[in-house]
Amino acid sequence: MKTYGFTTSILHSDRQKPIEHGSLHKPIHNSVTFAYEDARELATVFQGKQAGYRYGRQGNPTVSALEDKVTRMEAGHASICFATGMAAIGALCQALLRQGDHVVSSSFLFGNTNSLWQTVSGLGIDVSFVDATDVNQVAAALTPATRMVFVETIANPRTQIADLERIGQLCQERGILYVVDNTMTSPYLFQPKSVGASLIVNALTKSIGGHGNALGGSLTDTGLYDWSQFPGIIDTYKRNSPAQWGMTQVRAKALRDFGASLSAEAAHHLAIGSETLALRMERTCANALAVAQMLQADERVAAVHYPGLSSHPQHERATSLFRAYGSLFSFELKEGIDCFDYLNRLKLGISASNLGDNRTLVIPVAHTIFYEMGAQRRASMGIAESLIRVSIGIEDTVDLVEDFRRALDC
Ligand SMILES: *Cc1c(COP(=O)(O)O)cnc(C)c1O
C-alpha cells in the first residue's frame, strides 16, 4: 500500500473508512448512546468481543476519527483522546499506576504536570525528579518499583531537551514504560516512536488544534512496548493480543471510570486544526528562530533559550532529532527592564497563557504559571524571576521581529 506524506495522510484519513453521506468532514455525532437492532449484538459490544460504540463516555465516532488522525501522525498502533492534555497525563496514573509504584520524571516539566506528580505522590505513588537531559541521572533513579519514565521533548518554558534516544534504550533494556510528552514538538517535528517511546502524550489543545478554540489531549500506544511484561494489567483486560492490553485498560480504567472524555464538538475543531499542522509549524518555527536571533543579538537581553540557537546546550541533539526547533522560546531581560512593562509595550504579543496558538502569546512565567511552586523550586528548574515565555504564532515575520525589538526601547 502506498504510504502518503504527513499532511496528505491526515487530510484523507476520514475517507479510509465509510463516511456518512459522502460528507468530507467526519460528522459531529452528539449522541450520548448508540443503539443496536439485536440486543445480543449490544452484549457482544459490551463484552469487547465486537468493535462498536455503546455509551459516549468510552467512545464516539467523531472522536474515533480524530484518534485515527493522531495515530497516523505518530505512526502509532492506537490512540485514545481525552477532554484535555492533563486528562491524558492523568489517565496514565489512573489506569497504569498503583500505590507503591515508582515514576521517574524529568524535573523540567510543564507546570501542571509537575503539580499532578505532587498530587499523586500524596496517593502513594513515589515520583523522582531528575535532570533528564542526562541519561545517567535517569538510570541512577531507577528502582525495582519503577514502572514509568516520563519526559517532555522540549521542556516548557526553558527548552531543555531530554536525552530522548538514550532514555529510550535504557527503558527498553529494563522493560519500563517510556512516556514522552510530544506537545512542544508536535508529531510534525518529531515522532517519539523513533526513540523507542512506549506511549506518547499530545496536548491537542496546543499546536495540533492550533486555533485556541478547543481543549483536548491524547495518548498514543506506539506498539513498541510488550504489555505482557507490565505488572499492572488487570486479568480482565488480558484478552486478545498483549499489544491491545495497555490501551484496553486505559480506555476502561481512565476514560470509563474517571470520565474525562473529549466531546464530539471539540474533536471536530481539533480535527480541522490538525489538517494544517505541518503548514503552521513551518511558519511558527521560522518566526521563532527569527525573533530569538534578533533578541540574542540585542545587548538589552540577558539570555535567550531556544533550541535553534547554536548557544543552546542541546542544539545538536535538537538538530539531529527534530525537523525544526519549535514555536516556543523564553528569554530574560537585563536588569533595569521590567518584564511587565516590556510585555505591555508589545502590540502583537498577547499576554495570555496558552501556547501553540496561531497568535503570538507571551507570559511572565515566574509570576503566573510557575507562581504556585515557589521561588526555591523555580530556581532549581532554572526559571529566572524575569523569564518571559513566548509562543510564536503565524503572523508575518517582519511584524513580529519589529514588535519584539521596539518593545526593548524604554
Ligand atoms: C498544555 C500542555 C499540557 C496540558 O494540556 P491541556 O490541554 O492544557 O490540559 C501538557 N503538556 C504540555 C507540554 C503542555 O504544553
The ligand as an SDF file (V2000), in Angstrom:
LIG
                    3D

 15 15  0  0  0  0  0  0  0  0999 V2000
   -0.5440   22.4330   27.7070 C   0  0  0  0  0  0  0  0  0  0  0  0
    0.2750   21.2370   27.9620 C   0  0  0  0  0  0  0  0  0  0  0  0
   -0.2770   20.1250   28.5970 C   0  0  0  0  0  0  0  0  0  0  0  0
   -1.7000   20.0840   29.0820 C   0  0  0  0  0  0  0  0  0  0  0  0
   -2.6480   20.2980   28.0700 O   0  0  0  0  0  0  0  0  0  0  0  0
   -4.1060   20.9080   28.4450 P   0  0  0  0  0  0  0  0  0  0  0  0
   -4.9270   20.6100   27.2440 O   0  0  0  0  0  0  0  0  0  0  0  0
   -3.9080   22.3650   28.7050 O   0  0  0  0  0  0  0  0  0  0  0  0
   -4.5810   20.1910   29.6530 O   0  0  0  0  0  0  0  0  0  0  0  0
    0.5490   19.0420   28.8170 C   0  0  0  0  0  0  0  0  0  0  0  0
    1.8370   19.0390   28.4440 N   0  0  0  0  0  0  0  0  0  0  0  0
    2.4080   20.0950   27.8370 C   0  0  0  0  0  0  0  0  0  0  0  0
    3.8480   20.0410   27.4460 C   0  0  0  0  0  0  0  0  0  0  0  0
    1.6550   21.2460   27.5860 C   0  0  0  0  0  0  0  0  0  0  0  0
    2.2140   22.2950   26.9970 O   0  0  0  0  0  0  0  0  0  0  0  0
  1  2  1  0
  2  3  1  0
  2 14  2  0
  3  4  1  0
  3 10  2  0
  4  5  1  0
  5  6  1  0
  6  7  2  0
  6  8  1  0
  6  9  1  0
 10 11  1  0
 11 12  2  0
 12 13  1  0
 12 14  1  0
 14 15  1  0
M  END
$$$$
